[in-house]
């Protein structure tokens, strides 16, 4: 017998530091990154992904002050609020970009299959 969690979740993307999955019950994307779990509607997920991608990593690398070693990353609805190091920001970017790619690929495949069925 399948568990309820097996029936309602779909893993989207996984890295060494975290994973993402889609919950069909809440119609949301769940991000588990370094033991921090946050849930997003698709619109909020895309905003969060753009925000993490907009962090200027090169500026952080070249700035020798102690303040540039980490940056506070938080979402508007307080789903995620952490002070991340440069490496963690890159790892979170990888997870979020991989998740977005998976969602985009799935959407394209569904469109192609629907067009061929018509």
Helices and strands as residue ranges (DSSP letters): H 4-8, E 9-14, E 18-23, E 28-33, E 36-40, H 42-53, H 57-62, G 66-69, E 70-74, E 81-85, H 86-117
